[in-house]
Amino acid sequence: MFNLEDYETVEERLTKYWKDYPDGQIHTKVLEHTTGRFIVEASIYRTEADARPWTTGLAEETVQGRGVNATSALENCETSAIGRALANAGYATKGKRASREEMTKVKANEPKPFAQKLAEKITVPVADDPWTIKAVDESPQAAMSVEEVAKTIGAKILSDDPRCEHGNRIWKTGVSKAGKPWGMWACDARPMNGQRFADVAKCDPLWMDLASDGTWKERVNR
């Protein structure tokens, strides 16, 4: 376990660098660009007259189906590369070469504790307000099963995320022009071997309907 507050942001490193070298320069270059991955190199110069960079840094980002890398993987990669180059120049907390942005991604991939997973799977409808979600406290006994917890608080347990031939599906939801909520489990197929996104053959979505008790139920084709 680590504390994100122990790591500096790239912006904080940049502030120190520009204070020390107001005539410096930062150059970035895309070394690799495919449909699913970016590699960026950042070069730090102390003055505009320097023939060679003071330090350099590399970063890699993959395009994801959700989160910041779904729309801004290249920009995120450039920021990470600048942060690494500044760390190589000494603009990093001792022993904390990674930037806070990089460690945020690490933290997002950490396994979630049992209580958090349980809270994300259980919904408790409130009278006259089916949209309210009640947080679930940590189970007092580790051996207590999910079914027993649900029975105790009168909740409904949602099924595990559905899968298709490409792996786990991703959840998408919104509101139609008519003001009706919609939801679906979409295929998360990714491009492979230089394939374009437009050429990826995805499985049909699983459409869901919002029930009166505030939970999503699989749509029955009529």
RAJO-V723699 format. One record per run of one state. SS is the DSSP state (H for helix, E for strand, - for the rest). FROM is the first residue (numbers start at 1). TO is the last residue. If there is no record, write none. Layout:
# RAJO-V723699
ss:SS from:FROM to:TO
ss:SS from:FROM to:TO
This chain:
# RAJO-V723699
ss:- from:1 to:3
ss:H from:4 to:6
ss:- from:7 to:9
ss:H from:10 to:20
ss:- from:21 to:24
ss:E from:25 to:33
ss:- from:34 to:36
ss:E from:37 to:45
ss:- from:46 to:54
ss:E from:55 to:62
ss:- from:63 to:67
ss:H from:68 to:70
ss:- from:71 to:72
ss:H from:73 to:88
ss:- from:89 to:99
ss:H from:100 to:108
ss:- from:109 to:113
ss:H from:114 to:121
ss:E from:122 to:123
ss:- from:124 to:125
ss:E from:126 to:126
ss:- from:127 to:128
ss:E from:129 to:129
ss:- from:130 to:145
ss:H from:146 to:153
ss:- from:154 to:155
ss:E from:156 to:157
ss:- from:158 to:162
ss:E from:163 to:164
ss:- from:165 to:166
ss:E from:167 to:168
ss:- from:169 to:169
ss:E from:170 to:175
ss:- from:176 to:180
ss:E from:181 to:186
ss:- from:187 to:196
ss:H from:197 to:199
ss:- from:200 to:205
ss:E from:206 to:210
ss:- from:211 to:215
ss:E from:216 to:218
ss:- from:219 to:222
